[in-house]
Amino acid sequence: MSKLYYVYFFKLNQSGFTVRRLVVFFVLLLFFTKEFSPIFSQTDGRFSQIEELLEQQNYTGALAEARKEEVNYNYKTNTTAYHQLNLLKATALHGLDSVERAVDILLDKFDILSVNREFTQYATQYSLLLGTIFSEADNYKKSIDYYRIALQKSMFDKDTVNILKSNLEIGKNYAYSSKNNIAKIYFKRIIDFPENEVTQSYLSVAYNNLANLVSNDNLPLAEKYYNKSFEILKSQKDTVGLATGMINLGGIYFEKQEYEKAITVYLNALETIEDVKTESALQTKEYALYNLAYANKMVNNFKDAYSYLEQATNLTEGLSSRKVSENLAEIEAKYNVAKQAQAVEEEKSKRFRTQVLLYSAVFAFVVFLILFYIVYRNYKLKQRSKIESLENELQIKLINAAIDAKEKERKSIASILHDSVSALLSSVNLHLQASKSQFSQTTPTEISKAQDIVNEASVKIRDLSHELVSPVLLKFGLAFAINDICQKYSNTELSLKSNDKNIERYDQDFEIKIYNIIEELINNILKHSKATEANIILLQIDNNVLTIRIIDNGIGFDTKAAKNKDGLGLSHINARVKAMKGIFTVESTTQKGTSIFIKVPIKHKE
């Protein structure tokens, strides 16, 4: 039977004594105010933030916020908030694959929730999450037990969504257990509901699953169910779900050896998601391509079979790369969870130590320590600032020396390749051509091959020379070279445009340095910005100053964070501009693009 398609819906003198008593009084006042004041609005706001993080699948952040909330003593006086927070924590832990910890939290108060009608809503949610966890662990019997509790509670609350969800999950688990007849009963309960915005998604999945279950015995009925599912998916504009259902239907035709029908359905599925680029769409496209390859093979259409297999393989490699990135992110997330837990414990410990210090410390001694610390800290900061300043100056000099040497070397190599090596290869080619004319009959093959090799070497030498130093820059100057690089790097996803005013020919080394700086900034836009538009503006002012402004509409970045970790090579560019006695500034805000401004004195031709 074809794979079932499911949709998932988813946390020391008299005065000194007086001061001391006053400090103690304020500490106690703050403590008792914090302990007993109502903060329902505060917890509600915090819970909303945790729920938003869970919706974004930022489980690490959600768990961190939930643990911060635990530090707040007041929420414990609100039993409803306590159960809600536990549910959010368990959801976050489940998302991070910390399943045992999630189950421990859910079962800890589950018996109380089950018998208390005041908390029926939470009992339902706890049961649904427990059912999901046990189903993922292949413990279908346990999963069904909890989903039945959820069904009972949701029926008591007349909660249509959770009634549908519970029936759907129970049917799925019976299908997983190969108890198809029982599974059909629960899926049919769902399709008895009237179709509306609330029930559409569940109806579509139920029809799809019923079609899979009856396909072996009653193909016309299966087709009927599939068409019902397709109608709903089309009305919802769920192209990925529609394509997945079509693949399931094609699988049924394939198993019944109706390969032409299977190919037609697979092609329709592929056409449905042709322009959709989400990860789920790409995975569905991958399945469709593999199935098309197998179906075409069965009808001896090996050419198309190979083509589809090649496309599917390429897509698989791309998705595998994404999976590796996701696994790395998951490992990092688990590390961050442990780190956040440690931070919470440290926060609690810090509060306790602070209270002890407030009760025991003498005011005059504290003032003395503070003053001593300020003086000592200022002294250390001054010393560190001097050292860092010297280190920065040395680093700038080293960077510029290395870059200058690299640019001179590239220019020298390019010149040698173009003027010497290319000339020698041209001479060799002429001699070979002359040798051909010496033969009255057929020219030896070796001479022709040698001539082809020389021509290929000439092309490669020329391309390498152009990569080392732009020929447009050397021949026509900075303005033409920047326009050329914009045209070269522009594509359907990024439009690069250059504007210049009063730009002349300058000293060649000066032009090369400015060109390399702009090229590196363009590379940053291509690699990091995700921009669709970028503009490069060159302006000569008063014959002695060149200004450059580069603006893009990309995702931007935190300039402080980039400066701290030396991101995007900006410190190197800054060092190069400073060596030219210029100014380099970067303005960027996350999701609001980046603007870079450079101002340098012009070095004219001698």
N, C-alpha and C positions, 0 to 999 in steps of 0.2 A: 504494500500500500504506500502511496506517496506520503511524503512528510506532511504532517499537519501544520497549518499556518495559524499562528496565534498572535493576538495583539495584547501587549502588556500595558497596564495603566498605573501609571504611577506618577535632622534632624542638632641756813645755818645761823641765820639771824631771823628775826621776826619777819622782816620784809621778804627774805628768801623763802621762808615757810609759807607765806601768803601766796607767793607766785606758784609754788609747787602745788598747793591745794587748788589754785585756780586752774592749773593745767589738768590735774586729775579730774576736776569737775567737768571740764569741757570734753575730755576723753570719754567719760562715762555718759555724758549727754549724747555725744555722737553715737556711741555704741548702742544705747537703748533706743535712740531714735531710729537707727538703722535696723534694729532687731524687730521692732514692733510696728513700724509705719507701713501702711498699705502701699503696694507698688504694682497693682494689677496692670495699670497702663504701661508701666515699664516692662513687665514680663511679656505683655502682649506684643509690644514693639520688638522685643528681642526674639520672641518666637516667630514673628513674621519674617524677621531677617534670616533665621535658621531655615524656615520653610523655603524661602527664595533660594538659598544656597543649595538645598536639596534638589529643587527643581532644575537648577543649573548643573546638577551632578557634581557639585563641589563638596564632596563628602568630608574632606579634611577640614575645610573651613566651617562647615556646619557642626562637626563634632567639637571643634575648638570653641565655637560660640556657645554650644550647649554646656561645655565644661566651665566656661567662664560664668555661665548662669548659676552653676552649682555653688560657686564661691559666694553668691548672693544668698544670705540666710533666709530672706523673707519668703521666697517662693515656696519653701517647705510648709508654710502655714496655709497654703492654698492647695488643697488636695487635687483639684482639677488640673492646676498648673503642673503639679508633680507628675501626674500620669501623662500629661501632654509632653512634658520634657523627656520623660523616659521613652515615649514612642519616637520622638525625634532623634534621640541618641541611638536607639536600636536601628532606626532606618539608616542613619549615617554609618554605623558599624557594619550593617549588612552590605551597604554600598562599597565599603572598604574590605569586604570578605572576612571581617572579624565576626564570623557567624556564631561561634560559641558564646562570645560576650553579648551579642545581640539577643540570643535565646535566653541567657541568664537574666537579662534585664526584663524581657517580656514575661517570663514565667514567674518572676519574683512576686508580682502583685496580681497575677492573672486570676487566681481564685477569688480575690476580693472583687475584682471587676466583674467577674462572671455572675455574681449573686446580687450585686448592687445595681438597681435599675437606673440610678442617677448617672452611672458611668457606662451605659449601654453602648454609646458611640465609641468610647475607647476600647471596650471589649471587642467590638466588631473590628476595629482597626488592628488591635493586637492579634486577633485570630487570623485576619487576612495576611499579615506579615509572617506569622508563624507558619501558616499554610504554604506561603511562597518559599520560605527557607527549607522546610522539609521536602517540598516538591523538588527543589533544586538538588537536594541530597539524595534523590531517588527513593525517599521513604514515602511512597504514595498513600499508604494506609493512614499514617499519621497526618499527612497533609490533608486528606479528605476529612478526617475528624475535625480539624480546626476550621476548614472551610464550611463545614456543616454548622459549627457554632456561629460562624460569621453570618451564614444564611439565616439561622434562627433569630439572631439579634437584629439583623437588618429587616427581617419581616416584621418583627415587633415594632421597630421604628418606622415601618413603611418607607424604607429607604430604597427606592427603585434601583439606583446605580449599584449599590452594594448587593442587592438581590441578584441582579444580572451578573455582576462580577463573580459572586459566590457560585452561582449555577455554572458559569463558564469554567471556572477553575476546577470544580468538582468533576465536570464532564471531561476536562483535559486529563486529570489524574486517572480517571477510569480508563481513558483511551491509552495513556501511558502503560497502564496495567493490563492492556489487551482485553479489557472488559467492555467491548464496543457496544453491546446492546444497552448496558446501563448508561454509558456515555451518551448514546443517542437520546435517552430520556431527558437528560439535563439540557442538552442542546435544543431539543424540541420545546422545552419549557421557555427558553429564551425567545424562539421565533413566534411564540404565541403572544408576545407583547406587541402593542401597536407601534408602528414605526414613527419616530419623531427624533428631534435633535439629541435627546438624552439616550435613546435606545439604539440609534443607527449603527454605531461602532460595534456594539455587542451582537446585534442581529447579523451584521456582515460576517463576523468571525464564526458565529454559530452556523450560518448557512455553509460557509466554507468548510468547516470541520465535518458537518453532516455529509457534505459531498464526498469528502475523503473516505468517510466511514462506509458509505453505501456504494462506492464506485465499483468494487469487485463484483457485487451481486446485481446492481441495477444501474447501469450506465446512464440511461435516459433520466432517471431521478437525480443522479449525481450532477448531470449537466443542468438540470432545472435549478438545483440548489446553487450551483456555481453562478448561473446567470442572475439569480436573486442577489447573491453577494456582490457580483460585478455592478449591478444597477445601483446598489447603495454606495459602493466605493466611488463610482463615477459621480454620483450626486454630491459626495463629500470632497471630490477632486483629490482623492488619495491615490495618486498614480503609483506609488511604490506598493501599496497594498493590492491594487488592481493587478499590477504586473506579477506579484507573488502568487496571487490566486490563479492567474493564467498559467504560470509555470506548473502549479499543482495539477491543473487540468491537463496540461500537456504531458505531465508524467503519467497520468492515467492512460491517455491515448498510447503513450510509448509502451507501457506495460502490456497493453492489449494489442501491440504490434501494428497499431494504426499510425505509422510513422509520418505520413504526409500530413495528417491532421495535427500531429504533435508539432511538426515543423511550423505549420501555419500559426498555431497558438503561441509557440515560442517567439516567432517573429513579431506577432502582435504585442507580446509582453515587452520585447526589446524596444519596439517603436514607442510604447507608452512612456518609457522612462529615458528615452534617448537624450533629452535635454536636461535631465535632473542630475545634479552632481553631488548630492548628499552621500554619506558613507553607506547608508542602508540601500540607496538606489544603486550604488556601484556594486555592492555585494549581490543584489538581485540581478543586475546585469551580468555579473560573473556567472551566476547559476544558469541564466538563460543561454549564454554563449556556450558553456560546456554541454548543456543539453542539446543545443543545436548541432554541435559537433558530433555527438553520439547518434542523434537521429539521422543526420545526413550520411554518417558512416553506414547505418543500417540499410539505407536505400542506395548504397554504392556511389554516392556523390562525394568522392574523396576530396575533390578540390575544395568544395565549400566546407567540408568537415575540417580539413587542415586549416583553412582560413579562420573559422570560428574558434578552433582550438588555440591557434596562435594568439588571437585577440583575448581569449579567456586567460591564457597563461600570463600575458603581459599585465592584465588587470589584477591577477592574483599576486604578482610580484609587487605591484603598487600597494595593494591592500596589506600585504605582509609587512611592508615597511611601516605602514601606519600602525599595525599591531605592535611592532617592536617599540615604537614611540609611546604607545599607550601603556605597554608593560613597564617601561621605564618610569613613566609618570605615576603609575600605580605604586611602584616601589618607593618613589619619592614621597607619595602621599602617605604611605604607611609610616615612613620615617617621621614625617611632619606630625602625624597623630601622636606618636610617642613623645616627640619634642613638646607638643602642646600640653600633653598630660604632665610632663615634668614641669613645664612653666606654671601650670595651675598649682601643683604641689609647692613649688617655690613661692608662689604668691601667698598661699596660706601660711607658709612658714614665715614669710617676710612680715605678714600682718601680726603674727604672734610676737615676733621679735620686736616689732615697732611698739606694741602695747607694753611689753616689758620695759623697753627703754623709756617710754613716756612716764611710767610709774617710778622708775628707779633713778633716772638721770638727774643730775643737778644742773640747774639752768646756767649758772655761771661757767661750769666746766664745758657744757655743750657749746656756749658762745665762744669759749677759748678754742675749742677744737675746730669750730667752723672757721674762725679767723685764721688759725694756723693752716688749715686745709686750703683756704683761698690763696694765702700767700704762697704756699708751697706749690699749689696747682698752677698759679700764674707764672711762677719761676720755671716750672717744667714745660709749660706751654711755650714760653718764650724760647727756651733752649730747643725744644722740638721744632718750633717754627723756623729757627735759624738753620737747623740741620736739614729740614725738608726743603727750604729755599735753596740751599747749596746743592742738594741732591737733584732738585728739579732743573736747576741751571745746567748741571753736568749732564743730566739726561737729555735735555734739549740739544746741547752741543753734540752729544754722541749721535742722537737721532738724525740731526741735520747733516752731520759728517757722513753717516752711513747712506743717507738718501742721496746726497750730492755725489758720492762715489758711485752709487748704483746708477744714477742718471747719466753720469759721464761714461761709465762703462757701457751702458745700453746704447748711447749715442755712438761711441767708438766702434762697438761690434756691428751696429747697423751700417755704419759707414764702410767698414771693411767688407761686410757681406755684399753691399750694393756696388761699391766701387771696384773692389779687387776680385772677390770670388765670382760675382756675376759676370765680370768681364772675362775672367779665365774660362768659365763654362761656355760663354758665347764663342770664345776663340776655339775651344775644343769642338764645338758644334760645327763651326765653319770648316775646320780641318776634316771632320768626318764627312761633311757634305762634299768637300773637294775630293776626298778619297773615293766617294761613290762614282764620281765622273771618270775615274781611272779605269773602271771596269766596263769593257765593251758589251758584256752580256749581263747575266744576273748579278746584282750586288749581293755580297755575302750577308747572311741574316744577322751575323754578329755586329756588323757596322750599323744596321738599322736599329737593332736593339740598344746598342751603345748610344746612338743618337737619341732614342726615346728616353733612356735613363738620364742623359745630360739635360734634356728638356724638362723632365720631371724635377730634377735637382734644381734647375734654374727657378722653376715656379716656387718650390719650397723655400729656397734661399730668399726670393723676393717677398714671400709671405712672412717669413721670419723677420726680415728687415723691417717690414711695415709694422709688425707687432711690437718690436722694440722701440721704434720711434715713428709716430704718425707721419706719413709722407705728406698728407694734407697740411699738417702743422708746419713742416719745413718749407713747403713750397708756397703756401698761401697765407699762413699766419693763424693767429689764435681764433679769430672770429669764425673763419671757415672750418677750422678743425673742430670747434665746439658744435657747430651746426651739423657737421658730418657725424660726430659721435651720437648726437641726438637722433638723427635719422637711422643710424645703425642699431641703436638699442630700443627704438620705439617698436611697439607691437600692438596687437589687438587689446591687450590688457593694460598697457601703459603708453601714454602719449607724452613724449619728451619734446619740448620746444625751446628754442634759444632766441633771444633778442639781444642785439648789440647796437651801441651808438658811439660814434667817434673812435672806434677801435682801429688802431694803426698796427704797423709792424714794429715789434720791439726787439730787444736783445734776444737772441735765440735761446740762450740758457734760461732767461726769465720766462719766455713763452713756454718752454718745456716744463718748468716747475709749476706754473699756473695750470697748464693743461693736465698734468698728473694729479694735482690737487682736485680739480673739477672731476676728472675721471674717477677718482677714488670715492668722491661724494655721490656720484651717479651710481657706482657699484653698491653703495650703502642703500640707496633708494631701491635698486633692483632686488637686493637680498632681504631687506628688513622692513621696508615701509608699507608694502601692500598698497601702494598708491596707484591711482588710475591716471593722474595728471601730474606733471612736474615742469616747472619753467626755470630757465637759466638766463639771467639778465646780466650782460656785461656793459659797463659804462665807464668811459674815460672822462675824468674831471680835470679841467685846467691844465691839461697836457702833462700832468705829473702824478696823478692818482688814478688807480684802476679799482673800481668797485665791482664785486660779484655778489649777486643774490640768487640763491637756489631755494625754490619753494615747491613743496609737494602737498598733496591732500591725503597722505597716508595715515597710518594708525598712530604716528607720533611715539614718543617715549619719555620717560622720566629723566631729564637731563642730569639731575643730581645723582641718581643711581648709575647712569651711564658713566659719569665722571669718576665715581668711586671705583667702578670695576673696569675702567678704561675701555668701555664698550665702543664698538663701531670704528675703532682707530681714530677717534676724534682728537685724542691727546697728541697723536703723531702729526695730524694736520695742523693743530694749533701750534705745535713746535715749529713746523715748517713756515707757517705764516709769521710767527714772531721773529724767526731768523731773517725774514725779509723785511723786518721792521713794520709789520702790518698788524691789523686788528682782525680777530676771528671771534664771532659770536654765534650762538645757537639758541633759538627759541623753539620750544616744542612742548606740546601738551598731549597727553594720551587721547587718542581718537580725534585729534584736531589738527593733525598734520605737523610739518616741521618747516621752519624758515632759517636759513643759514646766510650770514652776511660776512663778506671778506673785503677788507680795504687795505691795499698795499701801494707803496710808492712805485712808480713805473721806472724800469731800467731801460732807457732807449738804446738804439743801435749806436755804436761808436763810429 
